[in-house]
Amino acid sequence: MRFPLSALQPAGETRAGHFMGVAAPLKKARFVVLPLAYERTTSHKKGTCRGPAALLEGSLGVELFDEELGRQTYSGGIHTLRPPRLAGPAHRVFARIAATVARIAAMPDKTLFCLGGEHSLSHATIPPFLRRYPDLGVLHFDAHADMRPEYEGSPLNHACAMYPISRQCPIVQVGIRSVAEEEAHLLNRGRVSTFLWHEHRDMRRLIPQVLRRLPPTVYLSIDLDGFDPAAMPGVGTPQPGGYLWHEALALFKAVIASKKVVGAEIMELCPLQDTVSSEVAAAKLIYRLMGYLQA
């Protein structure tokens, strides 16, 4: 049984609002979770602003014992931050988020997990890691290229999440199966390596190619629509195809084993009515990634 958790929590703490229902003090936590309920530019289905809260709630349905790794990952310490204020113009919101991210990125004994919210948050979450790690590369797991210089009149749109990052560091894109004409000429050019899903469906063959193209230090940018909708239906802009649960986990496990992963973001959870499958899966994904990092 998953519950009760009272023995796991400090006096005065409750399960609500804490990833996995546990709340280690920040100074003792190996992992830090930052919920970011931000949604301004979604162009299909609305609801990613409800993603972080749903994911935290869904984490209560994930066992603390990881059956694959044979350990209770939470024992390393998990701390959930209160998010910065998300009201106001986008550039000011992103500045506040970046300041919070930079504070955690500066702590070498911690790994930050940012929970979206729409993928435009990458404009705020990745730059602090770029400043701290000049040799950083980004593994971008997504159905969409997100490489438009601007969209609907704004460079801070979710469809532009990777464009400015690609101008600063190597990006390896995996799972891509939706590309706009104005993005196509940017793929597999310069610092961008793009593995289109229809050309790279065999994960065992793909993994060595991804590892060769990533630098030693890596940030994980995971848009949940990178998964096949059969594994992750609750996303804002689903696309047919994509990798299933164990295929994606094999990729993330190999990257974590071979590279220094310094941070991660899980974006675009869009909860569906009458089912919690996506938020539970997203929570288990994060907990499994924490376990891989701890291992």
Secondary structure, 3 states (H helix, E strand, C coil): CCCCCHHHCCCCCCCCCCHHHCCCCHHHCCEEEEEECCCCCCCCCCCHHHHHHHHHHHHHHCCCEECCCCEEHHHHCEEECCCCCCCCCHHHHHHHHHHHHHHHHCCCCCEEEEEECCHHHHHHHCHHHHHHCCCEEEEEECCECCCCCCECCECCCHHHCCHHHHCCCCEEEEEECECCHHHHCCCCCCCEEEEEHHHCCCHHHHHHHHHHHCCCEEEEEEEHHHECCCCCCCECCCCCCCECHHHHHHHHHHHHHHCEEEEEEEECECCCCCCCHHHHHHHHHHHHHHHHHHC
